[in-house]
């Protein structure tokens, strides 16, 4: 008996629609974000993460409205990420009903933004998203670096050191995505998940690569993640949240059923 | 005008819309207002005292708005009052956060830090904040537990925990490396460490019970 490991369905939202790139080719439409969020809420998801990948300003207004709608109907924690760059961006999302915001590139460009945000709104609502990519060769001591711009731009920053720094600066949680695994369905990068989870005092959400339910168990057991995030296995009906939870419980993982 | 007006006290710390929309969801006939107006709060039929963030900032705003005077008055009036998260902590005597901060003192006890060496049953180091869904043991019956199974999970996010001085006031406990008090009751006052507005069906049931509660334990 104790704290349950969390299952977090993730909604990648572009111009008001849930989308998911499959194996980096093409974008599949997965529906209206409010309907999708309600469905996961009814299924017993522990939280919902909403990542706004909309590029335009007009689209951003749609996002705020969508977050408001979700928050008024879904009574579990809601994290909103994507394009959070200023204190004002955070304020708008929290006021729209988000419980946490996820900061990614803006933290890399200006780490003090995380400190400022945490002091202003409290560490409990500041998630730092880390996109990590393995940079070591086969046979070398494994090493991962932070990438920005959807995994295209290297920064030269060591991922484990960065995660520690972000926790130090006031991140209440780390959302770790493996850019090597994202979209592959080959499972989490357990090496970087374990390395970061062991290195930071705050909870770590594993993300990127979930293709089956065993991957979720592996993320928690071998990767020592506190929560696991997945998108496509849930969006397209391959698995439901209750199935995932039952499977995890059968493998000895404590979950909220 | 509704005969069930619920004031959600706003002292500028955090987003209160979640609490308000959850109350509207479970109490369609209730009138929910987010307010920092003392007269509106005093005139309400029920009061929610929420809070997020650091206790020093919360107490500074509470004092600036004279809510440290208002809360004892509101509680003494006998109307149902629900403290949530840092709202609960602010109702205790004192918190160890931010180097030690005196609080409102409507419930006897202290707020303590989980620490950096918190360990689970297998000796593993536990993450702080305590974030996520944990089981709440109902240590005594209470109208606000109606329809909620003992041991149900609620959503928590906090690094400091309440240690009540009076065991009679404890109605719910939880365990995270150590046992601690997560629901306190004193007459018409109920206070919880978890977030009922984020705790799905169990949380909504607790809020529904509060909306219908006559304030008698």
Interface residues (C-beta under 8 A of the other chain):
Chain A: X1 X2 X3 X4 X5 X6 X41 X44 X46 X71 X72 X73 X75 X76 X77 X94 X95 X97 X98 X99 X121 X122 X123 X124 X125 X172 X173 X201 X202 X203 X204 X226 X227 X256
Chain B: X14 X15 X17 X18 X21 X22 X25 X52 X53 X54 X116 X120 X121 X125 X126 X127 X128 X129 X130 X131 X132 X133 X134 X135 X151 X153 X155 X157 X158 X159 X175 X176 X195 X197 X198 X199 X200 X203 X204
